[in-house]
Amino acid sequence: AFARATAALRASGAQLVPIDIAPLLDTARLLYEGPRVAERYTAIREFFDAHAAAVHPVVAAIVARGTDYSASDVWDAEHQLAALRRRAGIALAGCDAFVLPTTPAHPRIAEVLAEPVAANTQLGRYTNFVNLLDLAAVAVPAGRHANGLPVGVTLLGRAFSDRYLIGLAESRHWYSCEKV
């Protein structure tokens, strides 16, 4: 489905160039697998410390990890993020926008309930880095899988390029919600 969407983009006149998305994926991991979870704990510390049992167990487990990090850990992660921003900037250099799948899968409810963190990490694989890298993103329908489930692509660009990305999505009649 992603190949069909990118072929339609090419047919509409877009020039697509492969980029290394490793810095984007590395940035995404910082969101939940490092000291950034301390920010979540700090935001609700008073409530959480008094009512942790009232918080959904999955959320509570994530928030509680926020107490596991030192200030040095936070600064190490900030320096890592700065390096990743530079690497992502290099990947984006010369590009007006780039396109990625909106989500790599459609997990069933039972799969999400069985492994909620893993399922949500997978769902956010191509988006969890957007805010940390100060990017703009617009999700666009791009057809359907053979099983009938929708497929989307996300157009990404630099901060404040939202209008450009929306215009790109609207002006190019390259996407479709039809089953292909």
PyRosetta script that sets phi, psi and omega in degrees:
from pyrosetta import init, pose_from_sequence

init()
pose = pose_from_sequence("AFARATAALRASGAQLVPIDIAPLLDTARLLYEGPRVAERYTAIREFFDAHAAAVHPVVAAIVARGTDYSASDVWDAEHQLAALRRRAGIALAGCDAFVLPTTPAHPRIAEVLAEPVAANTQLGRYTNFVNLLDLAAVAVPAGRHANGLPVGVTLLGRAFSDRYLIGLAESRHWYSCEKV")
pose.set_psi(1, -40.2)
pose.set_omega(1, 177.5)
pose.set_phi(2, -65.4)
pose.set_psi(2, -39.8)
pose.set_omega(2, 178.1)
pose.set_phi(3, -62.1)
pose.set_psi(3, -39.7)
pose.set_omega(3, 177.2)
pose.set_phi(4, -63.8)
pose.set_psi(4, -42.4)
pose.set_omega(4, -179.3)
pose.set_phi(5, -64.2)
pose.set_psi(5, -43.5)
pose.set_omega(5, -179.4)
pose.set_phi(6, -70.7)
pose.set_psi(6, -33.4)
pose.set_omega(6, 175.7)
pose.set_phi(7, -63.9)
pose.set_psi(7, -40.0)
pose.set_omega(7, 178.3)
pose.set_phi(8, -66.3)
pose.set_psi(8, -37.5)
pose.set_omega(8, 176.0)
pose.set_phi(9, -61.3)
pose.set_psi(9, -46.6)
pose.set_omega(9, 178.3)
pose.set_phi(10, -59.4)
pose.set_psi(10, -44.5)
pose.set_omega(10, -179.0)
pose.set_phi(11, -63.0)
pose.set_psi(11, -25.9)
pose.set_omega(11, 179.5)
pose.set_phi(12, -83.2)
pose.set_psi(12, -3.5)
pose.set_omega(12, 177.4)
pose.set_phi(13, 110.8)
pose.set_psi(13, -4.1)
pose.set_omega(13, 179.3)
pose.set_phi(14, -73.0)
pose.set_psi(14, 141.8)
pose.set_omega(14, 174.1)
pose.set_phi(15, -99.4)
pose.set_psi(15, 116.4)
pose.set_omega(15, -178.4)
pose.set_phi(16, -102.7)
pose.set_psi(16, 132.4)
pose.set_omega(16, -179.9)
pose.set_phi(17, -127.2)
pose.set_psi(17, 127.1)
pose.set_omega(17, 178.4)
pose.set_phi(18, -64.4)
pose.set_psi(18, 143.5)
pose.set_omega(18, 175.5)
pose.set_phi(19, -128.4)
pose.set_psi(19, 162.1)
pose.set_omega(19, 175.9)
pose.set_phi(20, -84.8)
pose.set_psi(20, 114.3)
pose.set_omega(20, -178.5)
pose.set_phi(21, -94.4)
pose.set_psi(21, 7.6)
pose.set_omega(21, 179.4)
pose.set_phi(22, -53.1)
pose.set_psi(22, -44.4)
pose.set_omega(22, 179.3)
pose.set_phi(23, -64.6)
pose.set_psi(23, -29.5)
pose.set_omega(23, 177.5)
pose.set_phi(24, -68.6)
pose.set_psi(24, -45.8)
pose.set_omega(24, -179.3)
pose.set_phi(25, -67.6)
pose.set_psi(25, -36.9)
pose.set_omega(25, 176.5)
pose.set_phi(26, -63.9)
pose.set_psi(26, -39.1)
pose.set_omega(26, 177.3)
pose.set_phi(27, -64.0)
pose.set_psi(27, -42.5)
pose.set_omega(27, 179.7)
pose.set_phi(28, -57.3)
pose.set_psi(28, -39.0)
pose.set_omega(28, -179.8)
pose.set_phi(29, -64.2)
pose.set_psi(29, -30.7)
pose.set_omega(29, 179.1)
pose.set_phi(30, -62.0)
pose.set_psi(30, -26.8)
pose.set_omega(30, -174.6)
pose.set_phi(31, -63.7)
pose.set_psi(31, -40.3)
pose.set_omega(31, -175.2)
pose.set_phi(32, -122.4)
pose.set_psi(32, -13.2)
pose.set_omega(32, -174.3)
pose.set_phi(33, -108.8)
pose.set_psi(33, 25.2)
pose.set_omega(33, -178.9)
pose.set_phi(34, -154.1)
pose.set_psi(34, -165.5)
pose.set_omega(34, -173.5)
pose.set_phi(35, -67.4)
pose.set_psi(35, -6.1)
pose.set_omega(35, 177.3)
pose.set_phi(36, -61.8)
pose.set_psi(36, -22.4)
pose.set_omega(36, 177.2)
pose.set_phi(37, -65.5)
pose.set_psi(37, -19.4)
pose.set_omega(37, 176.8)
pose.set_phi(38, -62.4)
pose.set_psi(38, -31.1)
pose.set_omega(38, 177.1)
pose.set_phi(39, -63.1)
pose.set_psi(39, -40.1)
pose.set_omega(39, 178.1)
pose.set_phi(40, -62.9)
pose.set_psi(40, -44.2)
pose.set_omega(40, 178.4)
pose.set_phi(41, -62.0)
pose.set_psi(41, -46.4)
pose.set_omega(41, -178.4)
pose.set_phi(42, -59.6)
pose.set_psi(42, -38.9)
pose.set_omega(42, -177.4)
pose.set_phi(43, -63.7)
pose.set_psi(43, -29.7)
pose.set_omega(43, -176.9)
pose.set_phi(44, -125.0)
pose.set_psi(44, 19.5)
pose.set_omega(44, -173.5)
pose.set_phi(45, -50.5)
pose.set_psi(45, -51.2)
pose.set_omega(45, -175.7)
pose.set_phi(46, -59.5)
pose.set_psi(46, -48.6)
pose.set_omega(46, 178.9)
pose.set_phi(47, -65.3)
pose.set_psi(47, -46.6)
pose.set_omega(47, -175.6)
pose.set_phi(48, -61.8)
pose.set_psi(48, -44.8)
pose.set_omega(48, -179.2)
pose.set_phi(49, -63.7)
pose.set_psi(49, -31.7)
pose.set_omega(49, -179.4)
pose.set_phi(50, -87.8)
pose.set_psi(50, -25.6)
pose.set_omega(50, -171.6)
pose.set_phi(51, -137.9)
pose.set_psi(51, 36.2)
pose.set_omega(51, -176.4)
pose.set_phi(52, -55.0)
pose.set_psi(52, -34.5)
pose.set_omega(52, -179.0)
pose.set_phi(53, -67.5)
pose.set_psi(53, -19.8)
pose.set_omega(53, -179.6)
pose.set_phi(54, -84.7)
pose.set_psi(54, -9.5)
pose.set_omega(54, -178.5)
pose.set_phi(55, -88.2)
pose.set_psi(55, 140.6)
pose.set_omega(55, 178.0)
pose.set_phi(56, -50.0)
pose.set_psi(56, 135.8)
pose.set_omega(56, -174.8)
pose.set_phi(57, -55.9)
pose.set_psi(57, -36.6)
pose.set_omega(57, 179.4)
pose.set_phi(58, -67.6)
pose.set_psi(58, -45.8)
pose.set_omega(58, 179.0)
pose.set_phi(59, -65.0)
pose.set_psi(59, -42.2)
pose.set_omega(59, -179.6)
pose.set_phi(60, -60.2)
pose.set_psi(60, -41.1)
pose.set_omega(60, 179.8)
pose.set_phi(61, -63.9)
pose.set_psi(61, -39.5)
pose.set_omega(61, 179.1)
pose.set_phi(62, -68.3)
pose.set_psi(62, -48.9)
pose.set_omega(62, -177.7)
pose.set_phi(63, -63.2)
pose.set_psi(63, -41.0)
pose.set_omega(63, -178.4)
pose.set_phi(64, -61.4)
pose.set_psi(64, -29.9)
pose.set_omega(64, 177.9)
pose.set_phi(65, -64.3)
pose.set_psi(65, -17.0)
pose.set_omega(65, 179.2)
pose.set_phi(66, -64.0)
pose.set_psi(66, -18.6)
pose.set_omega(66, 178.8)
pose.set_phi(67, -86.6)
pose.set_psi(67, -3.2)
pose.set_omega(67, -175.9)
pose.set_phi(68, -85.0)
pose.set_psi(68, -3.3)
pose.set_omega(68, -171.0)
pose.set_phi(69, -114.8)
pose.set_psi(69, 148.5)
pose.set_omega(69, 176.1)
pose.set_phi(70, -96.0)
pose.set_psi(70, 169.2)
pose.set_omega(70, 175.0)
pose.set_phi(71, -60.5)
pose.set_psi(71, -35.5)
pose.set_omega(71, 178.1)
pose.set_phi(72, -63.6)
pose.set_psi(72, -39.0)
pose.set_omega(72, 177.7)
pose.set_phi(73, -62.1)
pose.set_psi(73, -41.2)
pose.set_omega(73, -180.0)
pose.set_phi(74, -63.0)
pose.set_psi(74, -45.5)
pose.set_omega(74, -179.3)
pose.set_phi(75, -68.1)
pose.set_psi(75, -36.4)
pose.set_omega(75, 174.8)
pose.set_phi(76, -58.7)
pose.set_psi(76, -43.4)
pose.set_omega(76, 179.9)
pose.set_phi(77, -66.6)
pose.set_psi(77, -36.8)
pose.set_omega(77, 177.9)
pose.set_phi(78, -64.6)
pose.set_psi(78, -40.4)
pose.set_omega(78, 177.3)
pose.set_phi(79, -66.4)
pose.set_psi(79, -39.1)
pose.set_omega(79, 176.3)
pose.set_phi(80, -62.4)
pose.set_psi(80, -42.4)
pose.set_omega(80, 178.5)
pose.set_phi(81, -62.9)
pose.set_psi(81, -40.6)
pose.set_omega(81, 178.5)
pose.set_phi(82, -61.4)
pose.set_psi(82, -41.1)
pose.set_omega(82, 178.2)
pose.set_phi(83, -66.1)
pose.set_psi(83, -39.8)
pose.set_omega(83, 178.7)
pose.set_phi(84, -67.0)
pose.set_psi(84, -36.3)
pose.set_omega(84, 176.3)
pose.set_phi(85, -61.0)
pose.set_psi(85, -41.3)
pose.set_omega(85, 178.0)
pose.set_phi(86, -63.4)
pose.set_psi(86, -45.4)
pose.set_omega(86, 179.7)
pose.set_phi(87, -63.5)
pose.set_psi(87, -40.6)
pose.set_omega(87, 178.6)
pose.set_phi(88, -65.7)
pose.set_psi(88, -38.4)
pose.set_omega(88, 177.7)
pose.set_phi(89, -61.3)
pose.set_psi(89, -37.9)
pose.set_omega(89, 177.1)
pose.set_phi(90, -65.5)
pose.set_psi(90, -42.4)
pose.set_omega(90, 179.6)
pose.set_phi(91, -62.7)
pose.set_psi(91, -34.2)
pose.set_omega(91, -177.7)
pose.set_phi(92, -86.1)
pose.set_psi(92, -13.4)
pose.set_omega(92, -175.7)
pose.set_phi(93, -54.6)
pose.set_psi(93, 131.3)
pose.set_omega(93, 178.1)
pose.set_phi(94, 81.0)
pose.set_psi(94, -0.4)
pose.set_omega(94, 179.6)
pose.set_phi(95, -103.5)
pose.set_psi(95, 138.7)
pose.set_omega(95, 173.3)
pose.set_phi(96, -78.5)
pose.set_psi(96, -33.4)
pose.set_omega(96, -179.3)
pose.set_phi(97, -164.2)
pose.set_psi(97, 166.5)
pose.set_omega(97, 169.7)
pose.set_phi(98, -136.9)
pose.set_psi(98, 162.0)
pose.set_omega(98, -171.9)
pose.set_phi(99, -126.1)
pose.set_psi(99, 133.6)
pose.set_omega(99, 177.3)
pose.set_phi(100, -136.1)
pose.set_psi(100, 161.5)
pose.set_omega(100, 172.4)
pose.set_phi(101, -60.2)
pose.set_psi(101, 146.5)
pose.set_omega(101, 176.3)
pose.set_phi(102, -70.6)
pose.set_psi(102, -42.3)
pose.set_omega(102, 176.5)
pose.set_phi(103, -148.0)
pose.set_psi(103, 146.2)
pose.set_omega(103, -177.3)
pose.set_phi(104, -84.8)
pose.set_psi(104, -8.5)
pose.set_omega(104, -174.8)
pose.set_phi(105, -159.7)
pose.set_psi(105, 170.9)
pose.set_omega(105, 175.1)
pose.set_phi(106, -126.8)
pose.set_psi(106, 82.6)
pose.set_omega(106, -178.1)
pose.set_phi(107, -67.7)
pose.set_psi(107, 148.8)
pose.set_omega(107, 175.3)
pose.set_phi(108, -76.2)
pose.set_psi(108, 157.8)
pose.set_omega(108, -179.5)
pose.set_phi(109, -55.3)
pose.set_psi(109, -42.1)
pose.set_omega(109, 179.8)
pose.set_phi(110, -60.2)
pose.set_psi(110, -36.9)
pose.set_omega(110, 178.3)
pose.set_phi(111, -67.5)
pose.set_psi(111, -39.4)
pose.set_omega(111, 178.7)
pose.set_phi(112, -67.3)
pose.set_psi(112, -42.9)
pose.set_omega(112, 179.5)
pose.set_phi(113, -65.6)
pose.set_psi(113, -35.6)
pose.set_omega(113, -179.2)
pose.set_phi(114, -70.6)
pose.set_psi(114, -39.8)
pose.set_omega(114, -177.4)
pose.set_phi(115, -141.0)
pose.set_psi(115, 70.9)
pose.set_omega(115, -172.8)
pose.set_phi(116, -61.8)
pose.set_psi(116, -39.7)
pose.set_omega(116, -178.8)
pose.set_phi(117, -69.1)
pose.set_psi(117, -45.1)
pose.set_omega(117, 179.5)
pose.set_phi(118, -63.0)
pose.set_psi(118, -43.0)
pose.set_omega(118, -179.4)
pose.set_phi(119, -64.3)
pose.set_psi(119, -44.6)
pose.set_omega(119, -179.4)
pose.set_phi(120, -70.6)
pose.set_psi(120, -32.2)
pose.set_omega(120, 174.9)
pose.set_phi(121, -63.7)
pose.set_psi(121, -44.0)
pose.set_omega(121, 178.2)
pose.set_phi(122, -63.1)
pose.set_psi(122, -44.8)
pose.set_omega(122, -179.5)
pose.set_phi(123, -61.0)
pose.set_psi(123, -34.1)
pose.set_omega(123, -179.3)
pose.set_phi(124, -93.5)
pose.set_psi(124, 10.5)
pose.set_omega(124, -176.3)
pose.set_phi(125, -50.4)
pose.set_psi(125, -42.0)
pose.set_omega(125, -175.6)
pose.set_phi(126, -102.1)
pose.set_psi(126, 12.2)
pose.set_omega(126, -179.9)
pose.set_phi(127, -135.1)
pose.set_psi(127, -21.1)
pose.set_omega(127, -174.4)
pose.set_phi(128, -61.8)
pose.set_psi(128, -16.2)
pose.set_omega(128, -178.9)
pose.set_phi(129, -91.1)
pose.set_psi(129, -12.4)
pose.set_omega(129, -169.2)
pose.set_phi(130, -58.7)
pose.set_psi(130, -52.2)
pose.set_omega(130, -177.9)
pose.set_phi(131, -67.1)
pose.set_psi(131, -41.1)
pose.set_omega(131, -178.7)
pose.set_phi(132, -63.4)
pose.set_psi(132, -29.5)
pose.set_omega(132, 179.4)
pose.set_phi(133, -96.1)
pose.set_psi(133, 5.8)
pose.set_omega(133, 178.7)
pose.set_phi(134, 56.0)
pose.set_psi(134, 49.6)
pose.set_omega(134, 179.0)
pose.set_phi(135, -105.3)
pose.set_psi(135, 160.5)
pose.set_omega(135, 171.6)
pose.set_phi(136, -102.5)
pose.set_psi(136, 150.6)
pose.set_omega(136, -179.4)
pose.set_phi(137, -148.0)
pose.set_psi(137, 141.9)
pose.set_omega(137, 176.6)
pose.set_phi(138, -133.8)
pose.set_psi(138, 120.7)
pose.set_omega(138, 177.4)
pose.set_phi(139, -86.5)
pose.set_psi(139, 138.4)
pose.set_omega(139, -175.4)
pose.set_phi(140, -131.1)
pose.set_psi(140, 135.1)
pose.set_omega(140, 175.4)
pose.set_phi(141, -63.4)
pose.set_psi(141, 141.8)
pose.set_omega(141, -176.0)
pose.set_phi(142, -138.5)
pose.set_psi(142, 32.3)
pose.set_omega(142, 177.1)
pose.set_phi(143, 107.5)
pose.set_psi(143, -162.0)
pose.set_omega(143, -178.7)
pose.set_phi(144, -136.2)
pose.set_psi(144, 149.5)
pose.set_omega(144, 171.2)
pose.set_phi(145, -67.9)
pose.set_psi(145, 165.1)
pose.set_omega(145, 175.5)
pose.set_phi(146, -58.2)
pose.set_psi(146, -26.8)
pose.set_omega(146, 179.5)
pose.set_phi(147, -82.7)
pose.set_psi(147, 3.2)
pose.set_omega(147, 176.6)
pose.set_phi(148, 91.0)
pose.set_psi(148, -10.2)
pose.set_omega(148, -179.8)
pose.set_phi(149, -75.0)
pose.set_psi(149, 146.8)
pose.set_omega(149, -177.2)
pose.set_phi(150, -70.6)
pose.set_psi(150, 153.7)
pose.set_omega(150, 176.7)
pose.set_phi(151, -125.0)
pose.set_psi(151, 141.0)
pose.set_omega(151, 175.5)
pose.set_phi(152, -131.2)
pose.set_psi(152, 157.3)
pose.set_omega(152, 169.1)
pose.set_phi(153, -120.5)
pose.set_psi(153, 153.0)
pose.set_omega(153, 178.5)
pose.set_phi(154, -115.4)
pose.set_psi(154, 126.9)
pose.set_omega(154, 173.7)
pose.set_phi(155, -90.6)
pose.set_psi(155, 127.9)
pose.set_omega(155, -177.6)
pose.set_phi(156, -121.9)
pose.set_psi(156, 146.7)
pose.set_omega(156, 177.9)
pose.set_phi(157, -154.1)
pose.set_psi(157, -178.4)
pose.set_omega(157, 179.7)
pose.set_phi(158, -65.6)
pose.set_psi(158, 165.5)
pose.set_omega(158, 178.9)
pose.set_phi(159, -51.4)
pose.set_psi(159, 139.8)
pose.set_omega(159, 176.4)
pose.set_phi(160, 68.6)
pose.set_psi(160, 18.0)
pose.set_omega(160, 176.3)
pose.set_phi(161, -95.5)
pose.set_psi(161, 15.9)
pose.set_omega(161, -176.7)
pose.set_phi(162, -53.1)
pose.set_psi(162, -48.9)
pose.set_omega(162, -179.1)
pose.set_phi(163, -62.0)
pose.set_psi(163, -40.2)
pose.set_omega(163, 177.5)
pose.set_phi(164, -61.5)
pose.set_psi(164, -46.1)
pose.set_omega(164, -178.6)
pose.set_phi(165, -64.2)
pose.set_psi(165, -41.6)
pose.set_omega(165, 177.5)
pose.set_phi(166, -63.9)
pose.set_psi(166, -42.7)
pose.set_omega(166, 177.1)
pose.set_phi(167, -61.3)
pose.set_psi(167, -40.4)
pose.set_omega(167, 177.2)
pose.set_phi(168, -61.1)
pose.set_psi(168, -44.6)
pose.set_omega(168, 179.6)
pose.set_phi(169, -64.2)
pose.set_psi(169, -42.3)
pose.set_omega(169, -177.0)
pose.set_phi(170, -76.0)
pose.set_psi(170, -37.0)
pose.set_omega(170, -172.6)
pose.set_phi(171, -79.6)
pose.set_psi(171, -22.1)
pose.set_omega(171, -179.8)
pose.set_phi(172, -103.6)
pose.set_psi(172, 118.3)
pose.set_omega(172, -178.7)
pose.set_phi(173, -89.7)
pose.set_psi(173, 57.5)
pose.set_omega(173, -175.3)
pose.set_phi(174, -101.6)
pose.set_psi(174, -8.8)
pose.set_omega(174, -177.1)
pose.set_phi(175, -110.4)
pose.set_psi(175, 159.8)
pose.set_omega(175, -176.0)
pose.set_phi(176, -154.5)
pose.set_psi(176, 150.5)
pose.set_omega(176, 174.1)
pose.set_phi(177, -99.4)
pose.set_psi(177, 5.8)
pose.set_omega(177, -178.3)
pose.set_phi(178, -77.4)
pose.set_psi(178, 148.4)
pose.set_omega(178, 174.9)
pose.set_phi(179, -70.6)
pose.set_psi(179, 128.6)
pose.set_omega(179, -178.1)
pose.set_phi(180, -109.5)
pose.dump_pdb("model.pdb")
